[in-house]
């Protein structure tokens, strides 16, 4: 059985110049990509849904690459990421949880994660610095009707405690998901909130390289 049937792919990219304060020297670029696909488990309770998780791996990798291309920046420019899912009304919340692993690891692989924190501490990250994509990818999900919006959380790719990068990007696909569909979403950003000024751990002060601080 082919578990993947994609109906639409929706991409959005935005540049934020200011939020009422001074114009940023470099606008904040954020992007999201959403794939609308059939939910093979809609309308019934299926005890074993893990085959869908495995099938979503290639979807995640393709979406991550397409999002980076749409944002038109080098991989080294990506500083924040997040993911999410919207489940049509005939599905259940757990169907959206199938996206946690495929969506998260797709972006981490694209950004150079090796799965070995010790390697990053030795300076063996893909960028030649002390790490890339060490932080867990934040996520959210909900069941919703066509046109439902989801606030996809964003945090720094190397340290979840970098306060300037706490953010969220609203994503909505018009007309989706239908009751028997899923919308799976990836989001990336190229920097901090455009007027970030509330202190906390700064991106240039990451020291532990443990994905948190």
Steps between C-alpha positions, in 0.01 A plus 500: 500500500632843404456707815609831346259688272582872487229730366664840543822664612474854632804723564524845655800726557497837674747777579431699818654848486369629835227451759436867568857585603803592289546322170735204525826525309430145385132397485405178671416233243266220606352224291261209531401211279187288541409177326136394483469125485242229543472358851489122449370449854213751487158380611618202704724403788818330377723354776816490288562836333881482494522402130379851416783651706755307296331604175514867602880502521549570131223762510681684778832504317342624179308773682808620691698532178217678322454744786868591506490556123191720529664711769795552262763505774801277567455225754730689739245783518235290673491576874155384610260218425172338595235260377132419536200314367130564450278192497169491319185436703481129413847442643642512852770702668737202505508501121665842518759359741624285211671815371721551806787279386488539117457877513757566769777279375452621143592854594776394735656285229476781248671738743787264576407307814715189545322348796819534706518796737862418582595555137362853511691579817813403307407749226387239248167660406425536129567875516836448668364651821399333824175350386194517282143394575579368846173622651178302493257633240196652675161380386127542528192335353123513508186363337328760285267583214608619152683830529605449863807703595785357706757704692818304433760559777855598411815475712874526436645201317788449743366602841137501605566761770604777259222741594531733200392218270182401687245561225202355315383512141132476412438253218169437327423313178173622347256211458708252697492265673188323382363254761710214361822701458808609691697821459864456602709814543865603528615853584840669505632846583822688436535680830359640820174690536556827320491710819616237753612675821387299803836355604570136570751275326633661181575298188866603508527381863405136443762304692381154604406368156245269657200619298382718787767752604 
